Amino acid sequence: MPSFDIVSEVNVVEVRNAVDQANKEVSTRYDFKGSDARIESAEKVLTLFADAEFQLDQVKDILLGKLAKRNVDVRCLDHGKIEKVSGNKIKQAITVKEGIEGDLAKKIVKLIKDSKLKVQASIQGDAVRVSGAKRDILQEVIALMRKEITDFPLQFNNFRD
């Protein structure tokens, strides 16, 4: 019985490379001379530092551009609120979301069941496994997911015949 998994994965190496490139650009730009603008990376949290909110927005734009060039989907980023650090310095935490959360997994299973396609969908940890009798039906499910779920990056892997 053919099956595939619906997952949401982020290439951590590409994220780290994009952060390094963004830090290099920020350190060499003239408008950031003498400022404390930088990006720190820890596990799945990126922390942006700047002297003013305008600079923080510029650092964020640089980071998002570098991530896009490295084919990292920016929809997987969860922007935190802007916090004051000390004096006039501010920071913002950006979380890299990986895996399909419970609510989204339930929404995906409900969409598949409501589509009346002859497939079974089950939640397996942070992935959704879809299995059906024919490969064509599974491809219809993939097309349905691409059309319906637009606010979160999904990948379809582990396709087995």
Long-range contacts (C-beta under 8 A, 24 or more apart in sequence): 1-131, 1-132, 1-133, 2-131, 2-132, 2-133, 2-134, 2-135, 2-138, 2-159, 2-160, 2-161, 3-129, 3-130, 3-131, 3-132, 3-138, 3-158, 3-159, 3-160, 4-129, 4-130, 4-138, 4-142, 4-156, 4-157, 4-158, 4-159, 4-160, 5-124, 5-127, 5-128, 5-129, 5-130, 5-156, 5-157, 5-158, 6-100, 6-108, 6-127, 6-128, 6-129, 6-130, 6-145, 6-154, 6-155, 6-156, 7-99, 7-100, 7-126, 7-127, 7-128, 7-154, 7-155, 7-156, 7-157, 8-76, 8-97, 8-98, 8-99, 8-100, 8-126, 8-152, 8-153, 8-154, 8-155, 9-98, 9-99, 9-155, 10-72, 10-73, 10-76, 10-96, 10-97, 10-98, 11-70, 11-71, 11-72, 12-44, 12-96, 14-67, 14-70, 14-71, 14-72, 15-41, 15-46, 15-67, 15-70, 15-72, 15-96, 16-41, 17-70, 18-63, 18-66, 18-67, 18-69, 18-70, 18-72, 19-46, 19-63, 19-66, 21-66, 22-59, 22-62, 22-63, 22-66, 25-62, 25-66, 26-59, 26-62, 31-58, 32-58, 36-89, 39-63, 44-95, 44-96, 44-97, 44-98, 45-93, 45-94, 45-95, 45-96, 46-77, 46-93, 46-94, 46-95, 46-96, 47-91, 47-92, 47-93, 47-94, 48-91, 48-92, 48-93, 48-94, 49-85, 49-89, 49-90, 49-91, 50-89, 50-90, 50-91, 51-88, 51-89, 51-90, 52-88, 52-90, 53-82, 53-90, 56-82, 56-90, 56-91, 56-92, 60-92, 60-94, 63-94, 73-153, 75-151, 75-152, 75-153, 76-152, 76-153, 97-152, 98-126, 99-125, 99-126, 99-127, 100-126, 100-127, 100-128, 100-152, 100-154, 101-126, 104-149, 104-152, 107-149, 108-145, 108-149, 111-144, 111-145, 111-148, 111-149, 112-141, 112-144, 115-141, 115-144, 117-141, 117-144, 135-161
